[in-house]
Structures are given as C-alpha cells and as structure tokens.
C-alpha cells in the first residue's frame, strides 16, 4: 500500500482529472452496483453529504437513536445543515423495524396522506450496516429489503451508512451489491477494516453523485492531488477484503475472553464482525482507569456510550499473538482497576 501511494499517478480532483481517484470511484461503484461514486475524506462527510442532497433545511431524518449519525455526527447535521432526527422505535440492536418505517405514513414523503409541514416533515430514512455501537450487528438482507420497501412506499429515500459494509459481506456472504441495492445512496469507508489510511466513498445514481460533488466542495472536501490517498484505498479494495474473516474470528476470541474477565459483561454470540463492546457491571466510573491500565500494557481501547463501556476493534494490524497479548493485558488491567475476583 505504501508503494502504491508513493507511485500514484495524480491530477487535480477538484477539476475531476485525477486518474487514480477516477479508478477508485469507478471500481467502488461497480462493487456496489451503483452508477457512480464520489471519493470523500471521511465517512462522516459522506453521510452528511447524503443528508444535504436528500433533504432540505428543517426536515427530519428517521433512524435508530443509537446510530453513528446520531452519536457522532449530530452537531454537523443539526447545527450546520439545520436538519433534525426522528427516532424510530422497535429496532433490534440498531436494525430498523420495517413496521416502524411504514408507520411514518403521514409524516413524510409525497405519498397520499402526507400532512406534515416543512418543519416536521420526515424526508429521509437512514440505516446502518454493520451497526457500530451494537457490536457490529449485521442486517439480514431480507430485513433491509423490507425496510427499503417500507420507505419506498412512503416515497422516502433510504441512505445506508455502510462504513463497515465490507465486514457485513465478509461475515454473511451477501454480495456488496445486494446490500447496496436496498438503498438510494450508500457510504463505505476505506479506512476501517480495509486498512487504508484515509478516505471513504459515497455511491448512488449519476444524478445523485453530481449533486453530491457540489456539496462536497461546499463542505471543503474537494482536494487537489488526492490520488496519493486514493491509491491506498484502491489497494485496499483490491487486496484486503478477502482477509476480513480473520478479523471476525479474532474479535470472537477477544469477546469470549472478556466474558470471563470480571466485571465485564458481554454476549460473545452478538459479535458477528470485528467490533467488541463490553460493559463493566461494577464501579463503572473506573472505566477510565481500566483504559489507562490497558494502555500502559500496550493495548488501546475506547470508552463508548457512557462511563461503563469499552469498545475494541480487530483489524489487519492485529494478529493472533496480538489478541493473546490483549487478553492478558485486559486481565491484568481489570485486576489492577477493580481488584482480583475469584
């Protein structure tokens, strides 16, 4: 990947003539079965561009309250774009209930009976696959199709936050294009499980991407000789997708170990991909001390979703030996933080 970056052929992507970026966008669109794709610096920007294209100021987005768009991107969407959220009930580990989407009748779209005014109108449905804050839960394809059908029935577009769609496909065997066919627009990240240093893409119809390109410039996301970055992403989609099941296997090993380390609670059966989230059931305020104790032992994890939860991610730079070092570090850090429990 470093060699590909160093040898990248570049141009001016603001003018649309960086050949490496064009190849990346074309190959990504083909993988997702979409007409076109747009390189963006980050997944957050990709999601926010989709909101800007699909909706107008004052309109609302229907989604799960634990989605990444809410937990990480809320200020950009509400303060900068002037949109708001409508939280859907009945989700299963962040995966939308098609019936809850259908129940939006009268609140959005252009279907018969839509009565909401511009200040409360729902204009977009958003789904996430895998679900970041729910241990990387995967949407069953049939469920995602029913979510799409419910949204389409209300004349509402569906955006798919597919930051880790690569992982969903690797774990389920469902082709990327089948997942992506359920959405009007889809965002994928190159810098997550695929290991590229920077970059994501937004894909959809040619008309959608034309609008998205203009919005990207408004956001300051149009870059010049960005082929040096796109080359890393291009290498990643060509060479790093087949190895993703290794990350999933290692994540399950880590989850199994954490389930046996007091005071953490985790159901290893919920770990389908490369995300491991565990909650401390005793003295949760000590999570910060645990994270620091693990860091001193060379293992980095994040606090997530409150003062009692950690998140660990497996990726191509962590091998089997690294997982075993992490397990040992977690045991020692937990004993240091909470005391040994027999």
C-alpha positions as CSV (number, residue, x, y, z in Angstrom):
1,X,0.0,0.0,0.0
2,X,2.8,2.4,0.8
3,X,4.4,1.6,-2.5
4,X,1.1,2.2,-4.3
5,X,0.8,5.6,-2.6
6,X,4.4,6.6,-3.4
7,X,3.9,5.7,-7.1
8,X,0.4,7.0,-7.5
9,X,-0.5,8.8,-10.7
10,X,-2.2,12.1,-9.7
11,X,-4.1,15.0,-11.2
12,X,-6.4,17.7,-9.9
13,X,-9.5,16.0,-8.5
14,X,-11.2,19.4,-8.0
15,X,-11.3,19.5,-11.8
16,X,-12.2,15.8,-12.0
17,X,-8.9,14.8,-13.7
18,X,-7.1,12.7,-11.0
19,X,-6.8,9.3,-12.8
20,X,-6.3,7.3,-9.5
21,X,-9.3,8.9,-7.9
22,X,-11.4,8.1,-11.0
23,X,-10.3,4.5,-11.0
24,X,-11.2,4.2,-7.3
25,X,-14.6,5.7,-7.8
26,X,-15.3,3.5,-10.8
27,X,-14.3,0.3,-9.1
28,X,-16.2,1.2,-5.9
29,X,-19.4,2.0,-7.9
30,X,-19.0,-1.3,-9.7
31,X,-18.6,-3.3,-6.5
32,X,-21.7,-1.6,-5.0
33,X,-23.8,-1.9,-8.2
34,X,-24.3,1.8,-8.4
35,X,-24.0,4.2,-11.4
36,X,-21.3,6.4,-9.8
37,X,-19.3,7.0,-6.6
38,X,-17.6,10.0,-5.1
39,X,-14.3,9.9,-3.0
40,X,-14.7,11.8,0.3
41,X,-12.1,12.4,3.1
42,X,-14.2,10.7,5.8
43,X,-17.3,8.6,6.3
44,X,-18.9,11.3,8.4
45,X,-18.6,13.7,5.5
46,X,-20.1,11.1,3.2
47,X,-23.1,10.6,5.4
48,X,-23.6,14.4,5.9
49,X,-23.4,15.0,2.1
50,X,-26.1,12.4,1.6
51,X,-28.3,14.2,4.1
52,X,-27.6,17.5,2.3
53,X,-28.6,16.1,-1.0
54,X,-31.7,14.1,0.1
55,X,-33.2,16.7,2.4
56,X,-33.9,20.4,2.9
57,X,-33.2,22.6,5.9
58,X,-35.8,22.0,8.6
59,X,-36.6,18.4,7.5
60,X,-36.1,15.3,9.6
61,X,-34.3,12.0,9.3
62,X,-35.9,8.8,10.6
63,X,-33.3,6.5,12.1
64,X,-32.3,4.4,15.2
65,X,-31.3,6.5,18.2
66,X,-28.1,4.6,18.6
67,X,-26.9,5.1,15.1
68,X,-23.5,6.6,14.3
69,X,-25.2,9.5,12.6
70,X,-26.7,10.5,16.0
71,X,-23.8,9.6,18.3
72,X,-21.0,11.1,16.3
73,X,-22.4,13.4,13.5
74,X,-25.3,15.1,15.2
75,X,-23.8,18.6,15.5
76,X,-22.9,18.7,11.8
77,X,-26.4,17.6,10.8
78,X,-28.4,19.8,13.3
79,X,-26.2,22.9,13.6
80,X,-24.6,23.1,10.2
81,X,-27.2,21.6,8.0
82,X,-30.3,22.5,10.1
83,X,-31.9,19.1,10.0
84,X,-33.3,17.1,12.9
85,X,-33.8,13.5,13.9
86,X,-36.9,11.3,14.3
87,X,-36.1,8.3,16.4
88,X,-37.7,5.0,15.3
89,X,-38.9,2.5,18.0
90,X,-38.6,-1.3,17.9
91,X,-35.1,-1.6,16.5
92,X,-33.2,-4.8,17.1
93,X,-29.6,-4.0,18.0
94,X,-29.8,-0.9,15.8
95,X,-31.5,-2.6,12.9
96,X,-34.7,-0.8,11.9
97,X,-38.1,-2.5,12.2
98,X,-39.8,-2.2,8.8
99,X,-43.2,-1.8,10.5
100,X,-41.8,1.3,12.3
101,X,-40.8,2.8,9.0
102,X,-44.2,2.0,7.5
103,X,-45.8,3.8,10.5
104,X,-44.3,7.0,9.3
105,X,-47.2,7.4,6.9
106,X,-48.5,11.0,7.1
107,X,-45.2,12.3,8.4
108,X,-43.1,12.5,5.2
109,X,-42.6,11.7,1.6
110,X,-45.1,12.6,-1.1
111,X,-47.4,9.7,-0.5
112,X,-51.1,10.1,-0.2
113,X,-52.0,11.3,3.3
114,X,-48.7,13.1,4.0
115,X,-49.7,16.0,6.1
116,X,-46.6,17.2,7.9
117,X,-45.4,20.7,7.3
118,X,-41.8,21.6,6.3
119,X,-40.7,22.0,9.9
120,X,-41.7,18.4,10.9
121,X,-41.6,16.6,7.6
122,X,-39.6,13.4,7.5
123,X,-37.6,13.4,4.3
124,X,-35.1,10.5,4.7
125,X,-34.7,7.1,6.3
126,X,-31.2,6.0,7.4
127,X,-29.9,2.5,8.2
128,X,-26.5,1.3,9.3
129,X,-24.8,-1.9,8.3
130,X,-22.9,-3.1,10.3
131,X,-24.2,-1.3,13.4
132,X,-21.2,0.3,15.0
133,X,-22.5,0.8,18.6
134,X,-24.2,-2.6,18.7
135,X,-21.2,-4.9,18.4
136,X,-21.1,-4.7,14.6
137,X,-24.6,-6.2,14.1
138,X,-25.3,-7.2,10.5
139,X,-28.7,-6.5,8.8
140,X,-30.2,-9.7,7.4
141,X,-30.7,-8.9,3.7
142,X,-34.4,-9.7,3.8
143,X,-35.0,-7.3,6.6
144,X,-33.1,-4.5,4.9
145,X,-35.1,-5.1,1.8
146,X,-38.3,-4.8,3.8
147,X,-37.0,-1.5,5.3
148,X,-36.4,-0.3,1.8
149,X,-39.9,-1.4,0.7
150,X,-41.5,0.5,3.6
151,X,-39.5,3.6,2.8
152,X,-40.3,3.4,-0.9
153,X,-44.0,3.0,-0.1
154,X,-43.8,6.4,1.5
155,X,-41.7,7.9,-1.3
156,X,-38.8,8.3,1.1
157,X,-35.2,7.7,0.0
158,X,-33.1,5.4,2.1
159,X,-29.4,6.1,2.9
160,X,-27.2,3.3,4.0
161,X,-24.3,4.1,6.4
162,X,-22.1,1.2,5.2
163,X,-18.9,2.3,6.8
164,X,-18.2,-1.4,7.5
165,X,-20.3,-2.9,4.7
166,X,-17.2,-4.8,3.7
167,X,-17.4,-6.7,7.0
168,X,-21.1,-7.4,6.6
169,X,-20.5,-9.0,3.3
170,X,-17.5,-11.0,4.5
171,X,-19.4,-12.4,7.5
172,X,-22.7,-13.0,5.8
173,X,-21.8,-14.0,2.3
174,X,-24.3,-11.4,0.9
175,X,-22.7,-9.5,-2.0
176,X,-22.0,-5.9,-1.5
177,X,-24.3,-5.0,-4.4
178,X,-27.2,-6.8,-2.9
179,X,-26.9,-4.8,0.3
180,X,-26.4,-1.6,-1.6
181,X,-29.4,-2.3,-3.9
182,X,-31.6,-1.7,-0.8
183,X,-30.5,2.0,-0.6
184,X,-30.7,5.1,-2.8
185,X,-27.3,6.1,-1.5
186,X,-24.6,4.2,0.4
187,X,-21.4,5.3,2.1
188,X,-18.5,2.9,2.6
189,X,-15.2,3.5,4.4
190,X,-11.7,2.5,3.1
191,X,-10.1,3.4,6.4
192,X,-11.9,0.9,8.7
193,X,-11.4,-2.8,8.2
194,X,-9.7,-2.4,4.9
195,X,-6.8,-0.6,6.4
196,X,-6.4,2.4,4.1
197,X,-5.0,5.5,6.0
198,X,-7.7,7.9,4.8
199,X,-10.9,8.0,2.8
200,X,-14.5,6.9,2.2
201,X,-16.9,6.9,-0.7
202,X,-20.5,7.9,-1.4
203,X,-22.3,6.0,-4.1
204,X,-25.6,6.3,-5.9
205,X,-27.2,7.3,-9.2
206,X,-25.2,9.5,-11.5
207,X,-27.6,12.4,-10.8
208,X,-27.2,12.0,-7.0
209,X,-23.4,11.9,-7.3
210,X,-23.4,15.1,-9.4
211,X,-25.2,16.9,-6.6
212,X,-23.0,15.3,-4.0
213,X,-19.9,16.5,-5.8
214,X,-21.1,20.1,-5.5
215,X,-22.0,19.6,-1.8
216,X,-18.5,18.1,-1.2
217,X,-17.0,21.3,-2.5
218,X,-19.2,23.4,-0.2
219,X,-18.0,21.3,2.8
220,X,-14.4,21.9,1.8
221,X,-13.9,18.2,0.9
222,X,-12.7,18.7,-2.7
223,X,-8.9,18.1,-2.8
224,X,-6.2,18.6,-5.4
225,X,-3.7,15.8,-6.0
226,X,-5.6,13.4,-3.8
227,X,-4.6,10.4,-5.9
228,X,-1.8,9.7,-3.4
229,X,-4.6,8.9,-0.8
230,X,-6.9,7.2,-3.3
231,X,-4.1,4.8,-4.2
232,X,-4.1,3.4,-0.7
233,X,-7.8,2.9,-0.8
234,X,-7.6,1.3,-4.3
235,X,-5.0,-1.1,-3.0
236,X,-7.3,-1.9,0.0
237,X,-10.4,-2.8,-2.0
238,X,-8.3,-4.9,-4.3
239,X,-6.3,-6.8,-1.7
240,X,-7.7,-6.5,1.8
241,X,-11.3,-7.7,1.5
242,X,-10.7,-11.4,1.4
243,X,-8.9,-11.4,4.8
244,X,-11.7,-9.7,6.8
245,X,-12.9,-13.1,8.2
246,X,-9.6,-13.2,10.1
247,X,-10.6,-10.1,12.0
248,X,-14.0,-11.6,12.8
249,X,-12.5,-14.7,14.2
250,X,-10.1,-12.7,16.4
251,X,-12.9,-10.5,17.6
252,X,-14.9,-13.5,18.8
253,X,-11.8,-14.8,20.6
254,X,-11.5,-11.5,22.3
255,X,-15.2,-11.4,23.2
256,X,-15.0,-14.9,24.7
257,X,-12.1,-13.9,26.8
258,X,-13.7,-10.6,28.0
259,X,-16.9,-12.6,29.0
260,X,-14.7,-14.3,31.6
261,X,-13.0,-11.2,33.0
262,X,-14.9,-9.6,35.9
263,X,-16.6,-7.2,36.0
264,X,-17.2,-7.1,32.2
265,X,-20.5,-8.3,30.7
266,X,-20.7,-9.3,27.0
267,X,-22.6,-11.8,24.9
268,X,-20.0,-13.3,22.6
269,X,-22.8,-14.5,20.3
270,X,-23.5,-10.9,19.4
271,X,-20.0,-10.4,18.0
272,X,-20.6,-11.1,14.3
273,X,-17.8,-9.0,12.8
274,X,-14.8,-7.0,14.1
275,X,-16.4,-4.9,16.9
276,X,-16.2,-5.9,20.6
277,X,-18.2,-3.9,23.1
278,X,-18.2,-4.8,26.8
279,X,-19.8,-3.2,29.8
280,X,-18.5,-3.0,33.4
281,X,-21.2,-4.2,35.8
282,X,-19.4,-2.9,39.0
283,X,-18.0,0.5,39.7
284,X,-18.4,1.7,36.1
285,X,-16.8,5.0,36.9
286,X,-13.4,3.2,36.9
287,X,-13.6,2.5,33.2
288,X,-11.1,5.4,32.6
289,X,-8.6,3.8,35.0
290,X,-9.0,0.5,33.2
291,X,-8.4,2.1,29.8
292,X,-5.2,3.7,31.2
293,X,-4.0,0.5,32.7
294,X,-4.5,-1.3,29.4
295,X,-2.7,1.5,27.6
296,X,0.3,1.1,29.9
297,X,0.4,-2.6,28.7
298,X,0.4,-1.6,25.1
299,X,-3.3,-2.1,24.3
300,X,-5.6,0.7,23.2
301,X,-9.4,0.7,23.6
302,X,-12.0,3.4,23.6
303,X,-14.7,4.3,26.2
304,X,-18.0,4.2,24.4
305,X,-21.6,5.1,25.0
306,X,-21.2,6.2,28.6
307,X,-18.9,5.7,31.6
308,X,-19.2,1.9,31.8
309,X,-18.4,0.6,28.3
310,X,-15.3,-0.1,26.2
311,X,-15.0,-0.8,22.5
312,X,-12.2,-2.8,20.9
313,X,-11.7,-3.3,17.2
314,X,-9.8,-6.0,15.4
315,X,-8.1,-5.1,12.2
316,X,-5.3,-6.1,9.8
317,X,-2.5,-4.9,12.1
318,X,-3.6,-7.3,14.9
319,X,-2.6,-10.9,14.5
320,X,-3.4,-13.9,16.8
321,X,-0.4,-13.2,19.0
322,X,-1.7,-9.6,19.4
323,X,-5.1,-10.9,20.5
324,X,-3.5,-13.0,23.2
325,X,-1.4,-10.1,24.4
326,X,-4.6,-8.0,24.6
327,X,-6.4,-10.7,26.6
328,X,-3.5,-10.8,29.1
329,X,-3.4,-7.0,29.3
330,X,-7.2,-6.9,29.9
331,X,-7.0,-9.4,32.7
332,X,-4.2,-7.6,34.4
333,X,-5.8,-4.2,33.9
334,X,-9.1,-5.4,35.3
335,X,-7.4,-6.8,38.4
336,X,-5.5,-3.6,38.9
337,X,-8.6,-1.5,38.5
338,X,-11.2,-3.5,40.3
339,X,-9.2,-6.0,42.3
340,X,-8.9,-9.7,41.7
341,X,-12.1,-11.7,41.8
342,X,-12.0,-15.4,42.4
